[in-house]
Amino acid sequence: MQIDLRGQIVFLTGATSGIGVSAAHLLSQAGAAVAIHYNTNEREAKALQKKTGNYSKIFQADLSNTSEGEKYFEEVISSYGRLDNHIKGSCSNTAQ
């Protein structure tokens, strides 16, 4: 099955480890620009950004803090001008 996400902006939390890394690669292979979330692992986020390409960008936030989660969402929208999809990767203590 082929999924075409060309031109789509995907907000991916928990992107720097586990299933999040795999999701970022699959999304970029499908053509999406991935808004790569990280909490503390900036080095891994930057490496993932290079690998995924497609205008992917990194964004830092501690999503256990509601105000940081809101700030992250606003930064993604401000950076890309819109948001098409959100995927929650393996991220613990995510603010609801």
C-alpha positions as CSV (number, residue, x, y, z in Angstrom):
1,M,0.0,0.0,0.0
2,Q,1.3,3.4,-1.0
3,I,0.5,6.4,1.1
4,D,0.9,9.9,-0.4
5,L,1.5,12.7,2.1
6,R,3.3,15.1,-0.2
7,G,2.7,18.6,1.0
8,Q,1.3,17.5,4.3
9,I,2.6,18.9,7.6
10,V,2.6,16.3,10.4
11,F,3.1,17.1,14.0
12,L,4.9,14.1,15.6
13,T,5.4,14.0,19.4
14,G,8.0,11.7,20.9
15,A,9.9,11.6,17.6
16,T,13.4,11.0,18.9
17,S,13.1,7.5,20.2
18,G,11.4,4.2,19.7
19,I,8.3,4.2,17.5
20,G,8.6,7.9,17.0
21,V,11.8,7.5,15.0
22,S,10.2,4.9,12.8
23,A,7.1,7.0,12.3
24,A,9.2,10.0,11.3
25,H,11.0,7.9,8.6
26,L,7.8,6.5,7.3
27,L,6.1,9.9,7.2
28,S,9.0,11.5,5.3
29,Q,9.1,8.5,2.9
30,A,5.5,9.3,2.2
31,G,6.4,12.9,1.4
32,A,5.3,14.7,4.6
33,A,7.2,17.5,6.3
34,V,7.6,16.3,9.9
35,A,7.4,18.7,12.9
36,I,9.9,16.6,15.0
37,H,9.2,17.0,18.7
38,Y,11.9,16.4,21.4
39,N,12.1,17.1,25.1
40,T,15.8,16.7,26.0
41,N,17.5,14.9,23.1
42,E,18.3,17.8,20.7
43,R,21.3,15.9,19.2
44,E,19.0,13.0,18.1
45,A,16.3,15.4,16.9
46,K,18.8,17.2,14.7
47,A,20.1,13.9,13.3
48,L,16.6,12.8,12.6
49,Q,15.8,16.1,10.8
50,K,18.8,15.6,8.5
51,K,17.7,12.0,7.7
52,T,14.0,12.9,7.1
53,G,14.4,16.0,4.9
54,N,11.2,17.2,3.3
55,Y,11.3,20.5,5.1
56,S,11.1,18.7,8.5
57,K,12.0,20.9,11.5
58,I,12.7,20.3,15.2
59,F,10.7,21.7,18.1
60,Q,11.5,21.4,21.8
61,A,8.9,21.1,24.5
62,D,8.3,19.3,27.8
63,L,4.8,18.1,27.0
64,S,4.1,17.2,30.6
65,N,3.7,21.0,31.0
66,T,0.5,22.2,29.5
67,S,1.8,25.7,28.7
68,E,4.8,24.2,26.9
69,G,2.6,22.0,24.9
70,E,0.5,24.9,23.8
71,K,3.7,26.9,22.9
72,Y,4.9,23.9,20.9
73,F,1.7,23.7,18.9
74,E,1.7,27.5,18.2
75,E,5.4,27.3,17.1
76,V,4.6,24.5,14.6
77,I,1.7,26.5,13.2
78,S,3.7,29.7,13.0
79,S,6.7,27.9,11.3
80,Y,4.7,26.1,8.7
81,G,1.6,28.3,8.4
82,R,-0.7,25.3,9.1
83,L,-0.9,21.8,10.5
84,D,-2.5,18.8,8.6
85,N,-2.0,15.9,11.0
86,H,-0.9,15.0,14.5
87,I,0.6,11.7,15.6
88,K,1.5,10.9,19.1
89,G,4.7,8.8,19.2
90,S,6.0,7.0,22.2
91,C,6.0,10.0,24.5
92,S,5.3,9.6,28.2
93,N,3.5,12.1,30.4
94,T,2.0,14.0,27.5
95,A,-0.3,16.9,28.5
96,Q,-3.9,16.3,27.5
